[in-house]
Amino acid sequence: MNNIYFLKHSKTYPAFTFIEILVVVGLIALLGAVVAIAINPTKMYESAKVSETKNELNALYSAIDQYLIDNSGYPEGVSSIYKEVCKSGVPRSECESRGMISLDDLIPDYVVDIPISPDVEDDSLGTGYEVKVKGSNQRTAMIDGIFIPTDQTPITVNDEDIIVVGSGQTYTTITSAMNSITDSSATKSYTIFVMPGTYNESIDIKEYVEVRGSGVGKTVLLNNAYMSNSSSIRDLTIKRSGNISWWAPIDAYSRRAANPCYVKNVNIEIDTNTGPIYPLLTRTGSFMIANNVTVNAKQPPAGDGLYAITHNAGGGRFYNMNIALEVKSGSGTRDDVGIVNTFWASNFSMYDSDITITNNATSNNTIDKIIYTNSAAQTRIYDSVINYTSATKSVGLFYPVSSGNTMLIDNVVANLSVTGSGTTTYGFYGIINSSSITDSTININKSSDGTVYGVRINKTPVSVTNTSVNIENIDSSPTSYALYVETSSPSISGSDFTATGVGTTYGGYITNVTCNPTISNTDFFGTTTGLYLNSGCTPNLTNVTYNSLVDL
């Protein structure tokens, strides 16, 4: 058999030159760059997000407008001031307390659910969208919607009352924009949107005007802001350093009362060589609502001490605060530091906050009062963490000075580290009526002589519930009382009191003056004595345990 073979002849082609290859590669790279720009995924995402935002704002507008037609009025809480809309299901009372509004009345007849901005985090109570009424509460009124996307000017629906400040704009200073406003009122409010940049000016915010920056660290104000009724400042940083004295970055005191005034998403950074400074300041008739505010302040011992919040007969509610205070090394008559100084008739509440305080003063002339209340003040602290350190100072954690106060502490963790010789340390000082501490923890480390009171009570009624107090004496011999009761009949339940280490330590100490506390389901442990009952006292004890007992 013959084998048949097929032979494939190769044809020779000329090769590309090196220059031609480079040209082709360059053309491909250029084409790729053009395509990438044309279909930039980041740009497309931002564009889609803006489109979604506008659609959802319009949906809110239509729903509220239809509600007005059907009910001859707007949903409860809608006003002429921009307020952030809460997510559906958040209790109305909580929304209102934070300066927000609930639009759950729109569900399900006008919207299936309240829309949420794409930029909002899951744990936020707000939707990122804000609404206000323009004009009187009539059928012809308009609802304005506003949302501030990252690094962009506001996206709005039906709002001409936004003034933009920044380089290349009609107004290049906040003050010039503010001066252009002559008709702000309860029926006509304005927003001054401040582009990224540094603004070296003091601003006087008029009534019903909001100053809104481009974000913390992006819009920076190098001086203070004077507040007015229904004024607002947000989304920026206020910072200053050097020789600063008698200065308040957010001032609802010096020019006028401001009730209410709003502070949101603001960082306050102060480092002064002189002092005193008052980061958040109110006066009689002022009420401040602050949310997500950071205060980082340093000053030497001076003036009225260093307090993040000062209520000179004013008041306020403060949410999600992040406070760091430091008294610098040195001595002075007012070497004290604390979160809040409320005197005269003041109301103060703080929620969900983190506080760190360091006192480096070399003197011990005025006791550090972390939560300081006076006169007819009402003070409430909830769901917060407090850390305090000092080498020389006496300190009172919750420290009222008048029997007219009311202090309510709930779900607070406090850690105190005190090394100063001869100092006195108080955790919860119950010298006031109608006060309570609930679901909280107080930890005190003491490494010098002196006296420590975890909880000291000499007024009725005072209650301690589900609270843990732990004192540890280190390297010295102080006298420590996890619980100290005198001249009163408090109610104590579900708690534990522990004092350990060197020195004299008592889990519970009931004095011999008139006192008849009711104590139930509570544990006492002390290296010296678990529970000490002096003569003349007849406590009512139910299900109480102790490692040792002295009963006189």
Number of C-alpha atoms within 10 A of each C-alpha: 3 4 5 6 6 6 6 6 6 6 5 6 6 5 7 8 8 8 9 11 11 11 11 11 12 12 12 12 12 12 12 12 13 12 11 11 12 11 11 13 11 10 12 12 11 14 12 12 16 19 13 14 25 18 14 18 25 18 16 25 19 15 18 24 20 17 18 18 13 10 9 12 15 22 18 12 18 22 21 23 26 25 24 23 25 28 22 20 12 15 13 17 11 14 20 14 13 19 20 22 28 26 25 21 15 19 13 10 11 18 17 9 15 23 20 20 20 13 14 13 12 9 6 10 19 23 21 23 25 23 26 22 22 22 17 14 17 14 13 11 13 19 23 23 25 23 23 22 18 11 11 12 14 16 16 20 19 13 16 10 16 16 19 22 24 18 13 7 11 12 17 16 19 24 16 13 17 22 11 10 15 8 13 14 16 16 16 17 26 25 22 21 23 29 22 20 16 17 19 13 14 15 19 18 23 24 21 23 27 26 23 23 27 24 21 17 18 17 20 25 24 17 17 21 21 23 33 25 22 23 26 27 24 23 23 24 23 24 19 17 15 12 12 17 16 11 17 23 23 22 24 29 23 13 12 17 21 25 23 20 25 24 23 20 20 25 23 23 19 21 20 18 16 18 22 24 27 24 23 23 28 31 21 19 18 25 27 29 20 25 24 18 21 22 21 18 25 24 27 26 29 21 17 18 24 31 27 22 23 26 30 19 21 27 30 22 19 24 20 19 21 19 20 19 23 23 22 19 15 13 16 18 14 21 29 28 29 28 22 21 24 28 21 15 19 27 22 23 18 21 20 18 22 17 21 18 21 19 25 20 23 18 19 21 16 16 19 24 24 24 22 23 29 22 18 18 25 20 25 19 22 21 17 22 20 19 16 20 19 20 20 20 28 25 27 23 24 22 23 26 16 16 16 17 22 24 26 18 22 20 19 21 19 19 18 22 18 23 21 20 18 15 21 21 26 23 27 25 23 32 25 22 18 17 23 22 26 20 18 22 21 22 20 25 19 30 21 21 21 20 19 30 24 28 22 20 24 20 21 19 17 24 22 24 20 18 22 22 25 21 27 21 24 17 13 16 18 25 19 34 31 33 26 22 25 21 19 21 24 25 18 22 22 18 22 25 26 26 31 23 21 19 19 18 27 27 31 29 23 26 19 16 14 17 21 21 23 16 22 18 16 21 22 26 24 26 17 20 22 26 26 22 18 15 13 14 20 16 15 13 16 12 11 17 17 19 14 16 17 11 10 10
